[in-house]
């Protein structure tokens, strides 16, 4: 990474790099070692004084005018993992070109013992390491608060509206509780057992807010306190999960698609109501995220931009269309619990999302509705959408070969029938074409090359299949929309049955 920055010249070295880390084993030590390497190569390193969320790192890169940023984290993965996320000068995750350039520099290192570094005390004395903290925190929180839409609503319910929050032993504890308190919520209860940083994540099997088990303690507390809203963030606070009471009075974890659509509907409807919805506004989703988002965007005459899986592609659209273009970014989300409002950060941000989710829940409270009832209102307006995911893990070299064989056969044999479902069009993101199977036409796809196939059916149903880029896994995403929940469930069952009958046969070849 140091070589990558150095090749950009002296100005890039002076602008420096921002370093953050989470609560995992050795995260702070890895962060310091990275800072020492940057300093040893003449690159200014801004290092946070303690753990911070990934989105705040993204914000800090922009706030400080740095050349790049890194955060030591494995996000929502189990305790035995750690990782190294890299950000460009725009605060977004490095695009493919930048990522490949960094990998090339890594591959050039033949002897790690010859990597240049500078001891911490010397680097501090020379100003090549600078410790940062509260000033960035204050600016971050202050700017996120400007993204509130109806601040007056919170005041009207603050006295008796309770929220339970859990940081799942991660970085969200201070910033999320701070912003909820500062915008006016007076009853924010924290799950004490999960409040403090813990690299063992000792109260959960996995610190993943997608899983209901991660909320067991929060739900116990919610039952005692009679709380309708639970918010939980993952260790680096870029993903957020929401738990609400359903129609049966049971606590249920909303999907990333459901939360994303609730937020999109709330943001667009309230901006329109206040006369603040721009004519050139756009929202962004990934290709495997719910099509319900398209219906919502269409209803408000807002452009929907679709990108490949990965939030870095959403951040990239902000740069291309908002910063360098003539359009106004409004909201972006992906099905895996990532949401971003505003452009202060360029990665999914669970701090601002938590603030807006709480504000949105307060809004529905003023209408004598829960978030669950708000979701049902959206379904009744736009159709009942369901999404599911199937993952196959095939170990070893033979597993990778089976995955490759399946993708090759799907492409070359032009398979289009899956049980009772006949595809009307296929998007092949590897070859860069969308094939209209009805009209026998093809059109160019302008997105980056990726080993992904996306099948469109005539009833607003779809499925998408893609191999993992890092593991011997293949993922299948499904989506259906119907006039009722029962019909959606029936259609989903039929679609999955048809798709799996074909894919499993190919994988077992």
PyMOL commands that set and color helices and strands:
alter all, ss='L'
color gray80, all
select helices_A, chain A and resi 2-6+10-15+27-40+54-63+96-108+112-114+120-125+134-145+151-157+172-182+192-194+212-225+256-273+292-299+311-323+350-366+371-382+396-412+485-507
alter helices_A, ss='H'
color red, helices_A
select strands_A, chain A and resi 17-21+45-48+68-72+84-87+129-132+162-166+187-190+229-233+240-245+251-253+281-286+303-307+328-334+338-340+384-393+417-418+421-422+425-428+433-436+441-444+452-456+462-467+473-482
alter strands_A, ss='S'
color yellow, strands_A
deselect
rebuild
show_as cartoon
